[in-house]
């Protein structure tokens, strides 16, 4: 795996975390739709058509299952990325990757946090990418 591919893999963490938050909001919206069906404007049938409510409940149940499945896949992927960073031997390299890619810190903040100059932190990052070897992880590995 090239350094560019490693960066892309590490950078995916923040995007996945953002997607997970959006899924959480969708889940909350499903709950609100259930509690307050009279204010929905979703085009689905409501109380005035009991058979339509049955169809709506089935669709809502499927949506919730789909959201939960996707949510679990995202959590597994996020855990995999963190696990791969944590497997690195060097604590400083591990910290640089963690603060940059998991916490989403700017480079100057990463340097301040690890206690090195920005230039030295860049060197550590380069070495960390060389040593970073992501593996496909299953729950039994973690």
PLY file of the C-alpha trace (Angstrom):
ply
format ascii 1.0
element vertex 142
property float x
property float y
property float z
element edge 141
property int vertex1
property int vertex2
end_header
0.00 0.00 0.00
1.43 3.40 -0.97
1.63 6.34 1.43
-1.15 8.05 -0.54
-3.39 5.02 -0.10
-2.55 4.94 3.61
-3.45 8.64 3.95
-6.72 8.05 2.11
-7.52 5.16 4.45
-6.69 7.25 7.54
-8.54 10.30 6.23
-11.67 8.20 5.77
-12.12 8.13 9.57
-13.51 11.67 9.87
-15.83 11.21 6.88
-17.13 7.94 8.33
-17.65 9.57 11.72
-19.60 12.39 10.07
-21.77 9.86 8.22
-22.40 8.03 11.48
-23.65 11.27 13.04
-26.02 11.82 10.11
-27.38 8.30 10.52
-28.01 9.08 14.18
-30.01 12.11 13.13
-32.01 9.99 10.68
-32.77 7.58 13.49
-33.98 10.43 15.70
-36.14 11.68 12.83
-37.74 8.23 12.55
-38.58 8.39 16.25
-40.05 11.87 15.88
-42.13 10.72 12.91
-43.55 7.95 15.08
-44.30 10.20 18.04
-45.70 13.07 15.97
-47.29 11.48 12.87
-49.77 14.31 12.35
-47.03 16.78 11.37
-45.36 14.57 8.81
-45.26 15.67 5.24
-43.72 12.51 3.85
-46.52 11.58 1.45
-47.19 8.32 3.26
-50.66 7.43 4.55
-51.57 8.31 8.11
-54.34 7.65 10.67
-57.22 8.27 8.29
-56.19 5.11 6.37
-55.43 2.18 8.75
-54.09 -0.06 5.97
-51.76 2.71 4.91
-50.43 2.93 8.45
-49.53 -0.75 8.30
-47.54 -0.15 5.11
-45.94 2.91 6.68
-44.94 0.89 9.75
-43.33 -1.75 7.54
-41.42 0.87 5.56
-40.32 2.60 8.76
-39.20 -0.70 10.26
-37.14 -1.49 7.14
-35.59 1.99 7.25
-34.62 1.49 10.89
-33.07 -1.91 10.11
-31.14 -0.42 7.18
-29.90 2.47 9.33
-28.81 0.08 12.09
-26.99 -2.20 9.65
-25.14 0.73 8.08
-24.42 2.17 11.52
-22.82 -1.08 12.66
-20.73 -1.29 9.47
-19.49 2.26 10.06
-18.65 1.55 13.70
-16.72 -1.56 12.64
-14.75 0.44 10.06
-14.00 3.23 12.55
-12.83 0.67 15.10
-10.64 -0.99 12.46
-8.84 2.27 11.67
-8.18 3.04 15.35
-7.10 -0.57 15.98
-4.59 -0.39 13.10
-3.08 2.80 14.51
-2.87 1.27 17.98
-0.89 -1.69 16.61
2.06 0.53 15.72
5.18 -0.06 17.78
6.33 3.55 18.19
4.25 5.63 20.61
5.16 8.97 19.01
4.26 7.78 15.52
1.03 6.34 16.88
0.23 9.67 18.56
0.90 11.71 15.44
-1.41 9.51 13.36
-4.06 9.47 16.08
-4.15 13.23 16.63
-4.08 14.02 12.93
-6.49 11.43 11.54
-8.72 10.44 14.45
-8.95 13.75 16.32
-8.72 15.76 13.08
-6.18 18.20 14.52
-4.35 20.71 12.34
-0.65 20.01 11.87
0.50 22.83 14.15
-1.78 21.53 16.92
-0.47 17.99 16.44
3.09 19.30 16.77
2.23 21.21 19.95
0.46 18.20 21.44
3.30 15.75 20.81
5.88 18.35 21.86
7.91 18.66 18.68
8.42 21.34 16.07
6.18 21.26 13.03
9.12 20.18 10.86
10.04 17.32 13.20
6.38 16.28 13.38
6.29 16.14 9.57
9.29 13.80 9.64
7.66 11.62 12.29
4.50 11.51 10.16
6.50 10.35 7.13
8.14 7.61 9.19
4.80 6.66 10.69
3.28 6.21 7.23
6.20 3.97 6.27
5.61 1.82 9.36
1.80 1.90 9.19
0.52 -1.40 7.86
-3.28 -1.55 8.01
-4.73 -5.00 8.20
-8.27 -6.10 7.65
-9.62 -6.58 11.12
-12.38 -8.74 12.44
-13.95 -8.34 15.85
-11.97 -11.34 17.09
-8.66 -9.52 16.34
-9.57 -6.49 18.44
0 1
1 2
2 3
3 4
4 5
5 6
6 7
7 8
8 9
9 10
10 11
11 12
12 13
13 14
14 15
15 16
16 17
17 18
18 19
19 20
20 21
21 22
22 23
23 24
24 25
25 26
26 27
27 28
28 29
29 30
30 31
31 32
32 33
33 34
34 35
35 36
36 37
37 38
38 39
39 40
40 41
41 42
42 43
43 44
44 45
45 46
46 47
47 48
48 49
49 50
50 51
51 52
52 53
53 54
54 55
55 56
56 57
57 58
58 59
59 60
60 61
61 62
62 63
63 64
64 65
65 66
66 67
67 68
68 69
69 70
70 71
71 72
72 73
73 74
74 75
75 76
76 77
77 78
78 79
79 80
80 81
81 82
82 83
83 84
84 85
85 86
86 87
87 88
88 89
89 90
90 91
91 92
92 93
93 94
94 95
95 96
96 97
97 98
98 99
99 100
100 101
101 102
102 103
103 104
104 105
105 106
106 107
107 108
108 109
109 110
110 111
111 112
112 113
113 114
114 115
115 116
116 117
117 118
118 119
119 120
120 121
121 122
122 123
123 124
124 125
125 126
126 127
127 128
128 129
129 130
130 131
131 132
132 133
133 134
134 135
135 136
136 137
137 138
138 139
139 140
140 141
